[in-house]
Amino acid sequence: MRRLWRPVLDRLAPYEAGPSLEALQAQLGLTEVIRLSANENPLGPSPRAVEAVRAEAARAHLYPDGGGTALREALAKSLGVTAEAVILGNGADELLGLIAWAALEAGDEAVIPHPAFEPYWTVVTLAGATPVASPLVEYRTDLDDMARRVTPRTKVVMLCSPHNPAGTIVRHAEFARFLATLGSDPPLLVLDEAYRDFADDPECVDGIALLRDHPTLIVLRTFSKIAGLAGLRVGYAVARPEVVSMLNRTRAPYNVNRLAQVAALAALEDREHWERTRRLVIQEREFLTTELGRLGLAVVPSQANFVLVHAGERAAQLREILFKEGILVRDGGAVGFPGHLRIAVGTREVNARLVKVLERAAPSP
Ligand SMILES: Cc1ncc(COP(=O)(O)O)c(C=O)c1O
């Protein structure tokens, strides 16, 4: 019998996105379901991005600018790099795949914190390479452990700061030490900063500032979180132009669509919405942390737009109670933290409602 599929597919399961919001509303008989399970922007998109999409819709019959020139130039200007140092992706997700595709072969290794954002593992496995897990220590990325796992076979190191799902950061000083231990012939280093805009700890590592001195560094960012454009799928990588050139060889010609490009450009220019989102998330993260703590739930101090909550044996029950009230939170078990819930930061109204439901279900000790 002809073997049609690559054996590696036996080790992967299709991504289960779950039912749509509309299907859940119908199932629960509610007019509104609040999704706090996907780390989306509580304020929605910038009105300027919405307007840009509207205006661009009439040109939907035309292919987009395959080079994403206007958006790359605007990003380059705002980050203080050249446009050749920026590549756009259909979400940061796509860029992870392009990196793996460009760099990894059978026999190669990629060192990844564990748990961490699941697609790291998937793209490495799919490329035929071997993911090497570095366990978190008390919810934090253990860079000493990661460094110990780097061998001559390591082609890529992937990590995120703030970390998904823990919400913890990598500190600038420890990252600098980690880079130094990798020596003069380091692997590719993917620093995923999807949630960087929500960090207010001055010690949080800033990948862009490190690019000048570290030729194998690739910084990932996205318009899905801070800019509220998750539904349009725009992410970007910033790296040395020679690294970007390699990634461009694996990219489909029109990977970021016309509406996504204009919306991202408008969102980038709408600093007011950007800052309002940031302020709201930081303030409400504090509110949630305090209020959930008051209910006796242990909240991991977060620098992202979500909190990871330790609920022990009550986790499944609390998730179910919230679900019946039309509030979706992420099952920690599905992201490597059994007994936890990952809860995105919402508006004050939403957060207060969530706390109220939990208070009824789990009165303070
Ligand atoms: C750590 C991390 N990186 C990347 C992404 C993907 O972002 P995008 O929506 O741009 O594909 C996410 C999305 O949740 C994430 O949590």
PDBQT file of the ligand as one rigid body, heavy atoms in Angstrom, charges set to zero:
ROOT
HETATM    1  C1  LIG A 401       2.795  33.605  22.677  1.00  0.00    +0.000 C 
HETATM    2  C2  LIG A 401       2.014  33.770  21.408  1.00  0.00    +0.000 A 
HETATM    3  N1  LIG A 401       2.668  33.910  20.270  1.00  0.00    +0.000 NA
HETATM    4  C3  LIG A 401       2.030  34.051  19.096  1.00  0.00    +0.000 A 
HETATM    5  C4  LIG A 401       0.660  34.053  19.049  1.00  0.00    +0.000 A 
HETATM    6  C5  LIG A 401      -0.001  34.113  17.712  1.00  0.00    +0.000 C 
HETATM    7  O1  LIG A 401      -0.407  35.354  17.357  1.00  0.00    +0.000 OA
HETATM    8  P1  LIG A 401      -1.148  35.609  16.000  1.00  0.00    +0.000 P 
HETATM    9  O2  LIG A 401      -2.581  35.825  16.325  1.00  0.00    +0.000 OA
HETATM   10  O3  LIG A 401      -0.475  36.822  15.453  1.00  0.00    +0.000 OA
HETATM   11  O4  LIG A 401      -0.953  34.417  15.115  1.00  0.00    +0.000 OA
HETATM   12  C6  LIG A 401      -0.082  33.916  20.208  1.00  0.00    +0.000 A 
HETATM   13  C7  LIG A 401      -1.545  33.903  20.150  1.00  0.00    +0.000 C 
HETATM   14  O5  LIG A 401      -2.258  33.682  21.068  1.00  0.00    +0.000 OA
HETATM   15  C8  LIG A 401       0.612  33.748  21.426  1.00  0.00    +0.000 A 
HETATM   16  O6  LIG A 401      -0.030  33.562  22.570  1.00  0.00    +0.000 OA
ENDROOT
TORSDOF 0
